């Protein structure tokens, strides 16, 4: 498996340079002991829409004879394999990615229930745990062998079987993406979070609120404007505040359909930390 630095990974994702393998599809009617049952195959468009609407968490893996392949799930749940399917930045481009220690990504193509995945490219960060490194290498080598994908539409939650050229299978569970969960694509905003919280009132309760102001940047990434400091009454999913640390966060803000009374009409999800500074 080739290891690329982060800049190369991003460039490859944008340009779609990962070549897709042209392997045939296994017979979808073949049953493997221990594999999830699947509904009749979707058309390509419907299948792709379903793939991109969810994260796909690996629950179990079997070889061609139905025997368990525990090496792919041995480190779960702390280190689990989650596949993400998304549209690329170029017309017609489609990307599959996962993050184990490094970010792994490659292009994919569908033809009915047949799938071909290009060679995975990777960021280049040393993994502290050798077992994590081995898992990452195994996943990066296995994904380009994918041949077919089938969705169990009547399952709750939905599940998927990914079949490989050696006859082995992965059984994956669907977890809605935030866009699916909230019913909209959301918008990207930047929030500066002050180093200290302040007392505030949330209804009849007294609590501590983050001090937050919105930051705007121009097309060149230069900071242009900052808003006024104010109490932030909600929470930012994925963000853990540390007193004394000032952060600028890139956040996805989603509109919540029919929020409860006195609740925010927005949900905030951390995308990345842009700046971080310890204050005196």
ChimeraX commands (.cxc) that place a marker at each C-alpha (Angstrom):
marker #1 position 0.00,0.00,0.00 radius 0.5
marker #1 position 1.49,3.34,-1.06 radius 0.5
marker #1 position 1.83,6.00,1.65 radius 0.5
marker #1 position 1.44,9.59,0.56 radius 0.5
marker #1 position 1.79,12.80,2.59 radius 0.5
marker #1 position -1.42,14.67,3.44 radius 0.5
marker #1 position -1.01,17.21,0.62 radius 0.5
marker #1 position -0.65,14.41,-1.90 radius 0.5
marker #1 position -3.74,12.70,-0.51 radius 0.5
marker #1 position -5.81,15.85,-0.93 radius 0.5
marker #1 position -4.46,16.45,-4.43 radius 0.5
marker #1 position -5.20,12.92,-5.51 radius 0.5
marker #1 position -8.71,13.14,-4.15 radius 0.5
marker #1 position -9.35,16.32,-6.11 radius 0.5
marker #1 position -7.87,15.09,-9.35 radius 0.5
marker #1 position -9.27,11.56,-9.07 radius 0.5
marker #1 position -5.98,9.96,-10.08 radius 0.5
marker #1 position -6.71,6.67,-8.37 radius 0.5
marker #1 position -7.37,4.14,-11.10 radius 0.5
marker #1 position -10.34,1.84,-10.61 radius 0.5
marker #1 position -9.77,-1.88,-10.98 radius 0.5
marker #1 position -11.90,-3.74,-13.51 radius 0.5
marker #1 position -12.80,-6.91,-11.69 radius 0.5
marker #1 position -15.91,-8.96,-12.31 radius 0.5
marker #1 position -18.76,-9.38,-9.88 radius 0.5
marker #1 position -19.42,-12.45,-7.82 radius 0.5
marker #1 position -22.78,-14.15,-8.29 radius 0.5
marker #1 position -25.14,-12.21,-5.95 radius 0.5
marker #1 position -27.30,-15.28,-5.43 radius 0.5
marker #1 position -24.43,-17.16,-3.80 radius 0.5
marker #1 position -24.98,-17.51,-0.07 radius 0.5
marker #1 position -22.13,-17.54,2.41 radius 0.5
marker #1 position -22.77,-18.90,5.92 radius 0.5
marker #1 position -22.87,-16.06,8.43 radius 0.5
marker #1 position -23.38,-13.33,5.82 radius 0.5
marker #1 position -26.36,-10.98,6.06 radius 0.5
marker #1 position -29.25,-11.65,3.70 radius 0.5
marker #1 position -29.82,-8.97,1.07 radius 0.5
marker #1 position -32.72,-7.64,-0.96 radius 0.5
marker #1 position -32.78,-7.62,-4.77 radius 0.5
marker #1 position -30.08,-5.32,-6.14 radius 0.5
marker #1 position -30.84,-1.61,-6.59 radius 0.5
marker #1 position -30.19,0.28,-9.77 radius 0.5
marker #1 position -26.87,2.12,-9.86 radius 0.5
marker #1 position -28.27,5.55,-9.04 radius 0.5
marker #1 position -30.32,4.37,-6.06 radius 0.5
marker #1 position -27.45,2.28,-4.75 radius 0.5
marker #1 position -25.03,5.19,-4.97 radius 0.5
marker #1 position -27.47,7.50,-3.20 radius 0.5
marker #1 position -27.82,5.00,-0.36 radius 0.5
marker #1 position -24.05,4.50,-0.09 radius 0.5
marker #1 position -23.48,8.24,0.24 radius 0.5
marker #1 position -26.31,8.79,2.74 radius 0.5
marker #1 position -24.63,6.71,5.46 radius 0.5
marker #1 position -21.38,5.87,7.16 radius 0.5
marker #1 position -20.75,2.12,6.94 radius 0.5
marker #1 position -19.29,0.45,10.04 radius 0.5
marker #1 position -17.66,-2.95,9.68 radius 0.5
marker #1 position -19.32,-5.44,12.04 radius 0.5
marker #1 position -17.88,-8.76,10.85 radius 0.5
marker #1 position -15.90,-10.37,8.06 radius 0.5
marker #1 position -15.87,-13.93,6.66 radius 0.5
marker #1 position -13.74,-15.81,4.18 radius 0.5
marker #1 position -15.19,-17.61,1.14 radius 0.5
marker #1 position -16.21,-20.56,3.35 radius 0.5
marker #1 position -17.99,-18.43,5.95 radius 0.5
marker #1 position -15.23,-18.66,8.55 radius 0.5
marker #1 position -14.72,-15.50,10.60 radius 0.5
marker #1 position -11.86,-13.15,9.75 radius 0.5
marker #1 position -11.43,-11.49,13.15 radius 0.5
marker #1 position -8.34,-9.49,12.20 radius 0.5
marker #1 position -10.50,-6.76,10.62 radius 0.5
marker #1 position -12.56,-6.24,13.79 radius 0.5
marker #1 position -10.12,-7.22,16.55 radius 0.5
marker #1 position -9.49,-3.61,17.63 radius 0.5
marker #1 position -13.16,-2.52,17.64 radius 0.5
marker #1 position -14.82,-0.55,19.07 radius 0.5
marker #1 position -11.83,1.65,19.97 radius 0.5
marker #1 position -10.41,1.34,16.46 radius 0.5
marker #1 position -13.13,0.37,14.00 radius 0.5
marker #1 position -13.34,0.38,10.22 radius 0.5
marker #1 position -15.85,2.92,8.89 radius 0.5
marker #1 position -16.29,3.45,5.15 radius 0.5
marker #1 position -17.52,6.77,3.78 radius 0.5
marker #1 position -18.75,7.17,0.19 radius 0.5
marker #1 position -18.96,10.68,-1.25 radius 0.5
marker #1 position -19.04,12.71,-4.42 radius 0.5
marker #1 position -15.69,14.16,-5.44 radius 0.5
marker #1 position -14.97,17.73,-6.47 radius 0.5
marker #1 position -14.92,16.86,-10.18 radius 0.5
marker #1 position -18.07,15.98,-12.19 radius 0.5
marker #1 position -18.75,12.25,-12.00 radius 0.5
marker #1 position -16.03,11.66,-9.42 radius 0.5
marker #1 position -16.84,9.35,-6.51 radius 0.5
marker #1 position -14.62,8.69,-3.52 radius 0.5
marker #1 position -14.50,6.07,-0.77 radius 0.5
marker #1 position -12.49,6.81,2.35 radius 0.5
marker #1 position -11.77,5.63,5.85 radius 0.5
marker #1 position -9.66,6.83,8.77 radius 0.5
marker #1 position -7.91,4.29,10.96 radius 0.5
marker #1 position -4.60,5.89,11.87 radius 0.5
marker #1 position -4.04,7.70,8.59 radius 0.5
marker #1 position -6.68,8.85,6.12 radius 0.5
marker #1 position -7.14,6.32,3.30 radius 0.5
marker #1 position -8.99,7.18,0.12 radius 0.5
marker #1 position -9.59,6.07,-3.45 radius 0.5
marker #1 position -12.07,6.42,-6.29 radius 0.5
marker #1 position -14.92,3.99,-6.89 radius 0.5
marker #1 position -17.32,3.15,-9.72 radius 0.5
marker #1 position -20.64,1.31,-9.73 radius 0.5
marker #1 position -22.35,-0.72,-12.43 radius 0.5
marker #1 position -25.51,-2.14,-10.95 radius 0.5
marker #1 position -24.37,-3.99,-7.84 radius 0.5
marker #1 position -20.82,-4.31,-9.19 radius 0.5
marker #1 position -18.26,-2.04,-7.58 radius 0.5
marker #1 position -14.64,-1.33,-8.44 radius 0.5
marker #1 position -12.38,0.60,-6.07 radius 0.5
marker #1 position -9.06,2.12,-7.09 radius 0.5
marker #1 position -5.81,1.66,-5.21 radius 0.5
marker #1 position -6.02,3.42,-1.86 radius 0.5
marker #1 position -3.75,6.37,-1.17 radius 0.5
marker #1 position -2.81,7.43,2.33 radius 0.5
marker #1 position -1.58,10.26,4.46 radius 0.5
marker #1 position 1.78,9.53,6.06 radius 0.5
marker #1 position 1.62,9.56,9.82 radius 0.5
marker #1 position 3.31,7.07,12.11 radius 0.5
marker #1 position 0.84,4.95,14.10 radius 0.5
marker #1 position 1.78,4.55,17.77 radius 0.5
marker #1 position 0.22,1.07,17.90 radius 0.5
marker #1 position 1.65,-1.46,15.46 radius 0.5
marker #1 position -1.66,-3.37,15.48 radius 0.5
marker #1 position -3.42,-0.27,14.16 radius 0.5
marker #1 position -0.80,0.05,11.43 radius 0.5
marker #1 position -1.34,-3.59,10.45 radius 0.5
marker #1 position -5.12,-3.10,10.34 radius 0.5
marker #1 position -4.72,-0.01,8.18 radius 0.5
marker #1 position -2.45,-1.85,5.74 radius 0.5
marker #1 position -4.86,-4.81,5.56 radius 0.5
marker #1 position -7.85,-2.53,4.86 radius 0.5
marker #1 position -5.91,-0.56,2.25 radius 0.5
marker #1 position -4.95,-3.76,0.47 radius 0.5
marker #1 position -8.42,-5.35,0.68 radius 0.5
marker #1 position -10.66,-2.55,-0.57 radius 0.5
marker #1 position -9.36,-2.56,-4.18 radius 0.5
marker #1 position -10.42,-6.24,-4.35 radius 0.5
marker #1 position -14.11,-5.31,-3.89 radius 0.5
marker #1 position -16.43,-6.78,-6.54 radius 0.5
marker #1 position -20.04,-6.35,-5.47 radius 0.5
marker #1 position -22.15,-4.49,-2.94 radius 0.5
marker #1 position -25.65,-5.42,-1.77 radius 0.5
marker #1 position -27.94,-3.49,0.59 radius 0.5
marker #1 position -30.41,-5.16,2.96 radius 0.5
marker #1 position -33.16,-2.56,2.65 radius 0.5
marker #1 position -35.57,-4.14,5.13 radius 0.5
marker #1 position -33.03,-4.25,7.97 radius 0.5
marker #1 position -33.13,-1.71,10.80 radius 0.5
marker #1 position -30.60,-0.24,10.73 radius 0.5
marker #1 position -29.76,-0.85,7.09 radius 0.5
marker #1 position -26.85,-3.17,6.41 radius 0.5
marker #1 position -24.54,-3.89,3.52 radius 0.5
marker #1 position -22.53,-6.86,2.29 radius 0.5
marker #1 position -19.33,-6.02,0.42 radius 0.5
marker #1 position -17.96,-9.03,-1.50 radius 0.5
marker #1 position -14.34,-9.33,-2.65 radius 0.5
marker #1 position -12.60,-11.13,-5.50 radius 0.5
marker #1 position -11.30,-13.87,-3.16 radius 0.5
marker #1 position -14.88,-14.69,-2.09 radius 0.5
marker #1 position -14.58,-13.07,1.32 radius 0.5
marker #1 position -17.23,-10.67,2.62 radius 0.5
marker #1 position -17.58,-7.70,4.92 radius 0.5
marker #1 position -20.88,-7.10,6.74 radius 0.5
marker #1 position -21.39,-3.42,7.51 radius 0.5
marker #1 position -24.02,-1.46,9.45 radius 0.5
marker #1 position -25.40,1.88,8.25 radius 0.5
marker #1 position -25.08,5.00,10.43 radius 0.5
marker #1 position -26.78,8.12,9.00 radius 0.5
marker #1 position -24.51,10.98,7.97 radius 0.5
marker #1 position -25.31,14.35,9.51 radius 0.5
marker #1 position -26.82,15.49,6.21 radius 0.5
marker #1 position -29.16,12.48,6.33 radius 0.5
marker #1 position -29.85,12.92,10.05 radius 0.5
marker #1 position -30.80,16.58,9.75 radius 0.5
marker #1 position -32.26,16.46,6.26 radius 0.5
marker #1 position -30.03,19.19,4.81 radius 0.5
marker #1 position -26.46,19.66,3.65 radius 0.5
marker #1 position -25.67,22.25,6.31 radius 0.5
marker #1 position -23.33,25.19,5.93 radius 0.5
marker #1 position -19.70,25.70,6.88 radius 0.5
marker #1 position -18.96,28.49,9.36 radius 0.5
marker #1 position -15.97,29.46,11.50 radius 0.5
marker #1 position -16.37,30.04,15.23 radius 0.5
marker #1 position -13.76,31.48,17.58 radius 0.5
marker #1 position -14.15,30.00,21.07 radius 0.5
marker #1 position -12.77,32.08,23.92 radius 0.5
marker #1 position -10.45,30.55,26.51 radius 0.5
marker #1 position -12.85,30.85,29.43 radius 0.5
marker #1 position -16.54,30.11,29.93 radius 0.5
marker #1 position -18.85,32.54,31.71 radius 0.5
marker #1 position -21.93,32.09,33.91 radius 0.5
marker #1 position -25.17,32.26,31.95 radius 0.5
marker #1 position -28.83,31.38,32.24 radius 0.5
marker #1 position -30.42,28.62,30.19 radius 0.5
marker #1 position -34.09,28.94,31.02 radius 0.5
marker #1 position -34.41,28.56,34.80 radius 0.5
marker #1 position -30.98,26.98,35.10 radius 0.5
marker #1 position -27.66,28.69,35.75 radius 0.5
marker #1 position -24.79,27.17,33.86 radius 0.5
marker #1 position -21.47,27.98,32.16 radius 0.5
marker #1 position -21.49,29.06,28.51 radius 0.5
marker #1 position -18.75,29.04,25.93 radius 0.5
marker #1 position -17.82,32.52,24.70 radius 0.5
marker #1 position -18.09,32.43,20.90 radius 0.5
marker #1 position -17.92,34.80,17.96 radius 0.5
marker #1 position -18.16,34.13,14.24 radius 0.5
marker #1 position -15.10,34.63,12.04 radius 0.5
marker #1 position -15.14,35.20,8.28 radius 0.5
marker #1 position -12.37,34.62,5.76 radius 0.5
marker #1 position -11.88,35.72,2.17 radius 0.5
marker #1 position -11.12,33.40,-0.76 radius 0.5
marker #1 position -7.40,33.53,0.01 radius 0.5
marker #1 position -7.94,32.37,3.59 radius 0.5
marker #1 position -7.32,35.79,5.15 radius 0.5
marker #1 position -9.43,36.71,8.16 radius 0.5
marker #1 position -11.70,39.60,7.16 radius 0.5
marker #1 position -14.27,40.13,9.92 radius 0.5
marker #1 position -15.08,38.93,13.40 radius 0.5
marker #1 position -18.42,39.16,15.13 radius 0.5
marker #1 position -19.27,40.13,18.70 radius 0.5
marker #1 position -18.57,37.81,21.62 radius 0.5
marker #1 position -21.64,36.12,23.04 radius 0.5
marker #1 position -22.86,33.19,25.09 radius 0.5
marker #1 position -23.12,29.90,23.23 radius 0.5
marker #1 position -25.99,27.96,24.77 radius 0.5
marker #1 position -25.79,24.76,22.76 radius 0.5
marker #1 position -22.95,22.35,22.21 radius 0.5
marker #1 position -20.60,21.61,19.34 radius 0.5
marker #1 position -20.58,17.91,18.59 radius 0.5
marker #1 position -17.02,16.58,18.63 radius 0.5
marker #1 position -15.57,19.57,20.51 radius 0.5
marker #1 position -14.26,19.33,24.07 radius 0.5
marker #1 position -13.40,22.69,25.59 radius 0.5
marker #1 position -10.23,23.05,27.67 radius 0.5
marker #1 position -10.11,26.13,29.93 radius 0.5
marker #1 position -7.34,28.53,28.96 radius 0.5
marker #1 position -7.30,27.45,25.29 radius 0.5
marker #1 position -8.58,29.76,22.54 radius 0.5
marker #1 position -9.66,27.92,19.39 radius 0.5
marker #1 position -10.93,28.81,15.95 radius 0.5
marker #1 position -13.15,25.98,14.73 radius 0.5
marker #1 position -14.48,25.10,11.31 radius 0.5
marker #1 position -18.00,23.90,12.00 radius 0.5
marker #1 position -20.87,22.47,10.00 radius 0.5
marker #1 position -24.15,24.09,11.03 radius 0.5
marker #1 position -27.32,22.15,10.27 radius 0.5
marker #1 position -30.89,23.41,10.50 radius 0.5
marker #1 position -32.89,21.22,12.87 radius 0.5
marker #1 position -36.38,20.34,11.69 radius 0.5
marker #1 position -39.02,21.00,14.39 radius 0.5
marker #1 position -36.64,21.62,17.31 radius 0.5
marker #1 position -38.01,21.22,20.85 radius 0.5
marker #1 position -39.27,24.32,22.64 radius 0.5
marker #1 position -36.45,26.55,23.92 radius 0.5
marker #1 position -33.90,24.54,21.91 radius 0.5
marker #1 position -31.68,25.95,19.18 radius 0.5
marker #1 position -32.86,25.56,15.61 radius 0.5
marker #1 position -29.28,24.70,14.66 radius 0.5
marker #1 position -27.01,21.73,15.33 radius 0.5
marker #1 position -23.26,22.31,15.27 radius 0.5
marker #1 position -20.71,19.63,14.36 radius 0.5
marker #1 position -16.94,20.14,14.56 radius 0.5
marker #1 position -15.18,19.77,11.22 radius 0.5
marker #1 position -11.65,20.77,12.20 radius 0.5
marker #1 position -9.65,23.04,14.53 radius 0.5
marker #1 position -8.12,25.87,12.48 radius 0.5
marker #1 position -6.23,27.68,15.26 radius 0.5
marker #1 position -5.38,26.78,18.85 radius 0.5
marker #1 position -3.64,29.00,21.37 radius 0.5
marker #1 position -2.99,28.73,25.12 radius 0.5
marker #1 position -3.63,32.05,26.83 radius 0.5
marker #1 position -2.19,33.41,30.06 radius 0.5
marker link #1:1,2 radius 0.2
marker link #1:2,3 radius 0.2
marker link #1:3,4 radius 0.2
marker link #1:4,5 radius 0.2
marker link #1:5,6 radius 0.2
marker link #1:6,7 radius 0.2
marker link #1:7,8 radius 0.2
marker link #1:8,9 radius 0.2
marker link #1:9,10 radius 0.2
marker link #1:10,11 radius 0.2
marker link #1:11,12 radius 0.2
marker link #1:12,13 radius 0.2
marker link #1:13,14 radius 0.2
marker link #1:14,15 radius 0.2
marker link #1:15,16 radius 0.2
marker link #1:16,17 radius 0.2
marker link #1:17,18 radius 0.2
marker link #1:18,19 radius 0.2
marker link #1:19,20 radius 0.2
marker link #1:20,21 radius 0.2
marker link #1:21,22 radius 0.2
marker link #1:22,23 radius 0.2
marker link #1:23,24 radius 0.2
marker link #1:24,25 radius 0.2
marker link #1:25,26 radius 0.2
marker link #1:26,27 radius 0.2
marker link #1:27,28 radius 0.2
marker link #1:28,29 radius 0.2
marker link #1:29,30 radius 0.2
marker link #1:30,31 radius 0.2
marker link #1:31,32 radius 0.2
marker link #1:32,33 radius 0.2
marker link #1:33,34 radius 0.2
marker link #1:34,35 radius 0.2
marker link #1:35,36 radius 0.2
marker link #1:36,37 radius 0.2
marker link #1:37,38 radius 0.2
marker link #1:38,39 radius 0.2
marker link #1:39,40 radius 0.2
marker link #1:40,41 radius 0.2
marker link #1:41,42 radius 0.2
marker link #1:42,43 radius 0.2
marker link #1:43,44 radius 0.2
marker link #1:44,45 radius 0.2
marker link #1:45,46 radius 0.2
marker link #1:46,47 radius 0.2
marker link #1:47,48 radius 0.2
marker link #1:48,49 radius 0.2
marker link #1:49,50 radius 0.2
marker link #1:50,51 radius 0.2
marker link #1:51,52 radius 0.2
marker link #1:52,53 radius 0.2
marker link #1:53,54 radius 0.2
marker link #1:54,55 radius 0.2
marker link #1:55,56 radius 0.2
marker link #1:56,57 radius 0.2
marker link #1:57,58 radius 0.2
marker link #1:58,59 radius 0.2
marker link #1:59,60 radius 0.2
marker link #1:60,61 radius 0.2
marker link #1:61,62 radius 0.2
marker link #1:62,63 radius 0.2
marker link #1:63,64 radius 0.2
marker link #1:64,65 radius 0.2
marker link #1:65,66 radius 0.2
marker link #1:66,67 radius 0.2
marker link #1:67,68 radius 0.2
marker link #1:68,69 radius 0.2
marker link #1:69,70 radius 0.2
marker link #1:70,71 radius 0.2
marker link #1:71,72 radius 0.2
marker link #1:72,73 radius 0.2
marker link #1:73,74 radius 0.2
marker link #1:74,75 radius 0.2
marker link #1:75,76 radius 0.2
marker link #1:76,77 radius 0.2
marker link #1:77,78 radius 0.2
marker link #1:78,79 radius 0.2
marker link #1:79,80 radius 0.2
marker link #1:80,81 radius 0.2
marker link #1:81,82 radius 0.2
marker link #1:82,83 radius 0.2
marker link #1:83,84 radius 0.2
marker link #1:84,85 radius 0.2
marker link #1:85,86 radius 0.2
marker link #1:86,87 radius 0.2
marker link #1:87,88 radius 0.2
marker link #1:88,89 radius 0.2
marker link #1:89,90 radius 0.2
marker link #1:90,91 radius 0.2
marker link #1:91,92 radius 0.2
marker link #1:92,93 radius 0.2
marker link #1:93,94 radius 0.2
marker link #1:94,95 radius 0.2
marker link #1:95,96 radius 0.2
marker link #1:96,97 radius 0.2
marker link #1:97,98 radius 0.2
marker link #1:98,99 radius 0.2
marker link #1:99,100 radius 0.2
marker link #1:100,101 radius 0.2
marker link #1:101,102 radius 0.2
marker link #1:102,103 radius 0.2
marker link #1:103,104 radius 0.2
marker link #1:104,105 radius 0.2
marker link #1:105,106 radius 0.2
marker link #1:106,107 radius 0.2
marker link #1:107,108 radius 0.2
marker link #1:108,109 radius 0.2
marker link #1:109,110 radius 0.2
marker link #1:110,111 radius 0.2
marker link #1:111,112 radius 0.2
marker link #1:112,113 radius 0.2
marker link #1:113,114 radius 0.2
marker link #1:114,115 radius 0.2
marker link #1:115,116 radius 0.2
marker link #1:116,117 radius 0.2
marker link #1:117,118 radius 0.2
marker link #1:118,119 radius 0.2
marker link #1:119,120 radius 0.2
marker link #1:120,121 radius 0.2
marker link #1:121,122 radius 0.2
marker link #1:122,123 radius 0.2
marker link #1:123,124 radius 0.2
marker link #1:124,125 radius 0.2
marker link #1:125,126 radius 0.2
marker link #1:126,127 radius 0.2
marker link #1:127,128 radius 0.2
marker link #1:128,129 radius 0.2
marker link #1:129,130 radius 0.2
marker link #1:130,131 radius 0.2
marker link #1:131,132 radius 0.2
marker link #1:132,133 radius 0.2
marker link #1:133,134 radius 0.2
marker link #1:134,135 radius 0.2
marker link #1:135,136 radius 0.2
marker link #1:136,137 radius 0.2
marker link #1:137,138 radius 0.2
marker link #1:138,139 radius 0.2
marker link #1:139,140 radius 0.2
marker link #1:140,141 radius 0.2
marker link #1:141,142 radius 0.2
marker link #1:142,143 radius 0.2
marker link #1:143,144 radius 0.2
marker link #1:144,145 radius 0.2
marker link #1:145,146 radius 0.2
marker link #1:146,147 radius 0.2
marker link #1:147,148 radius 0.2
marker link #1:148,149 radius 0.2
marker link #1:149,150 radius 0.2
marker link #1:150,151 radius 0.2
marker link #1:151,152 radius 0.2
marker link #1:152,153 radius 0.2
marker link #1:153,154 radius 0.2
marker link #1:154,155 radius 0.2
marker link #1:155,156 radius 0.2
marker link #1:156,157 radius 0.2
marker link #1:157,158 radius 0.2
marker link #1:158,159 radius 0.2
marker link #1:159,160 radius 0.2
marker link #1:160,161 radius 0.2
marker link #1:161,162 radius 0.2
marker link #1:162,163 radius 0.2
marker link #1:163,164 radius 0.2
marker link #1:164,165 radius 0.2
marker link #1:165,166 radius 0.2
marker link #1:166,167 radius 0.2
marker link #1:167,168 radius 0.2
marker link #1:168,169 radius 0.2
marker link #1:169,170 radius 0.2
marker link #1:170,171 radius 0.2
marker link #1:171,172 radius 0.2
marker link #1:172,173 radius 0.2
marker link #1:173,174 radius 0.2
marker link #1:174,175 radius 0.2
marker link #1:175,176 radius 0.2
marker link #1:176,177 radius 0.2
marker link #1:177,178 radius 0.2
marker link #1:178,179 radius 0.2
marker link #1:179,180 radius 0.2
marker link #1:180,181 radius 0.2
marker link #1:181,182 radius 0.2
marker link #1:182,183 radius 0.2
marker link #1:183,184 radius 0.2
marker link #1:184,185 radius 0.2
marker link #1:185,186 radius 0.2
marker link #1:186,187 radius 0.2
marker link #1:187,188 radius 0.2
marker link #1:188,189 radius 0.2
marker link #1:189,190 radius 0.2
marker link #1:190,191 radius 0.2
marker link #1:191,192 radius 0.2
marker link #1:192,193 radius 0.2
marker link #1:193,194 radius 0.2
marker link #1:194,195 radius 0.2
marker link #1:195,196 radius 0.2
marker link #1:196,197 radius 0.2
marker link #1:197,198 radius 0.2
marker link #1:198,199 radius 0.2
marker link #1:199,200 radius 0.2
marker link #1:200,201 radius 0.2
marker link #1:201,202 radius 0.2
marker link #1:202,203 radius 0.2
marker link #1:203,204 radius 0.2
marker link #1:204,205 radius 0.2
marker link #1:205,206 radius 0.2
marker link #1:206,207 radius 0.2
marker link #1:207,208 radius 0.2
marker link #1:208,209 radius 0.2
marker link #1:209,210 radius 0.2
marker link #1:210,211 radius 0.2
marker link #1:211,212 radius 0.2
marker link #1:212,213 radius 0.2
marker link #1:213,214 radius 0.2
marker link #1:214,215 radius 0.2
marker link #1:215,216 radius 0.2
marker link #1:216,217 radius 0.2
marker link #1:217,218 radius 0.2
marker link #1:218,219 radius 0.2
marker link #1:219,220 radius 0.2
marker link #1:220,221 radius 0.2
marker link #1:221,222 radius 0.2
marker link #1:222,223 radius 0.2
marker link #1:223,224 radius 0.2
marker link #1:224,225 radius 0.2
marker link #1:225,226 radius 0.2
marker link #1:226,227 radius 0.2
marker link #1:227,228 radius 0.2
marker link #1:228,229 radius 0.2
marker link #1:229,230 radius 0.2
marker link #1:230,231 radius 0.2
marker link #1:231,232 radius 0.2
marker link #1:232,233 radius 0.2
marker link #1:233,234 radius 0.2
marker link #1:234,235 radius 0.2
marker link #1:235,236 radius 0.2
marker link #1:236,237 radius 0.2
marker link #1:237,238 radius 0.2
marker link #1:238,239 radius 0.2
marker link #1:239,240 radius 0.2
marker link #1:240,241 radius 0.2
marker link #1:241,242 radius 0.2
marker link #1:242,243 radius 0.2
marker link #1:243,244 radius 0.2
marker link #1:244,245 radius 0.2
marker link #1:245,246 radius 0.2
marker link #1:246,247 radius 0.2
marker link #1:247,248 radius 0.2
marker link #1:248,249 radius 0.2
marker link #1:249,250 radius 0.2
marker link #1:250,251 radius 0.2
marker link #1:251,252 radius 0.2
marker link #1:252,253 radius 0.2
marker link #1:253,254 radius 0.2
marker link #1:254,255 radius 0.2
marker link #1:255,256 radius 0.2
marker link #1:256,257 radius 0.2
marker link #1:257,258 radius 0.2
marker link #1:258,259 radius 0.2
marker link #1:259,260 radius 0.2
marker link #1:260,261 radius 0.2
marker link #1:261,262 radius 0.2
marker link #1:262,263 radius 0.2
marker link #1:263,264 radius 0.2
marker link #1:264,265 radius 0.2
marker link #1:265,266 radius 0.2
marker link #1:266,267 radius 0.2
marker link #1:267,268 radius 0.2
marker link #1:268,269 radius 0.2
marker link #1:269,270 radius 0.2
marker link #1:270,271 radius 0.2
marker link #1:271,272 radius 0.2
marker link #1:272,273 radius 0.2
marker link #1:273,274 radius 0.2
marker link #1:274,275 radius 0.2
marker link #1:275,276 radius 0.2
marker link #1:276,277 radius 0.2
marker link #1:277,278 radius 0.2
marker link #1:278,279 radius 0.2
marker link #1:279,280 radius 0.2
view
